[in-house]
Amino acid sequence: MRVKRVTNWENRKKFQTRNLWAGILFGLGFVAFMDEMVFHQLLHWHKFYDKSTVAVGLVSDGLFHAFSWFATVGGLYLVADLNRRNALWHKMFWGGKLIGGGAFQLYDGTIQHKVLQIHQIRYDVDIVPYDLVWNGTAVIMIVAGLLLVRSARKNARVAGQVKPHVT
């Protein structure tokens, strides 16, 4: 009696959504962390919440930093689980990572900066070029991520059409 071996492609397809969400969580957390580290801590351009005292701004940055690390660690936990199951799909993960990072950045640039106005990228400068670069980069990341996910799904369809060699 022959035992059917599960191929990597079968595992990847089975855990496709988990690969995508691992990337989304990691990308969201990573880009949020980079934003907080570069623009908040190193450049001192703004705090997460700039409408109050410096102390409130620092507390809001701390909470934002904690959120970014919880998302990053959650994504890495999913990656470790996928790796253990021999189901880690790098292309799907990277697609999710770009989608998650771009989605965070677009949310930050539109909702937090413009709608809620809790902070801007910078103050006392012409903000339009900063907004265009910030939001434009976010859109590029999302589109690139969607293209990677589409390509990964196409690869899975093609691999599913090829009959594996059974010995």
C-alpha positions, 0 to 999 in steps of 0.5 A: 500500500502506498502512502500519499506524501503531501507536497510543499505545494499542497501544504502551501495551498492548505495554509495560503491564508495563514501565510498571507496573514503572517505577512500582513501582521509582520508588515504592519508591525514592521512599518509601524515600528520603522515609523515610530523609530525613525520619525518619532524617536530619531528625527523628532518630527512628531509624536503619535498624538501631538494635540497635548503635552509632551508627556502625553505624546511620549505615552502615546508613542509607547503604546504605539510602539507596543502595538507595532511589536505585538503585530510583528511578534504575532506575524513571526509566531505564524511564520514559525508555525508555518515553517514547522508545518513545512508550509511557509510560502515566501512569495505569499508571505512577502506579498502579505508583508507589502500589503500590511505595511502599505495598508498601515502607511496609507491608513496613517497618512490618510486617517491619522494625518488628514481625517483625525489630524492627531499628527502630521509627518512634519510641521512648519514645512510645505507638507504636500511633498511629504504627503505625496511621498508617504501615501504614494509609497504606501500605494506602491507597496500595496500594489506590489504586494497584490501582484506578488499574491496573484503571482503566488496563486498562479504558481500554485495553480500551475504546480497543482496541474503537474502530477508529482512523481510517485515512487 
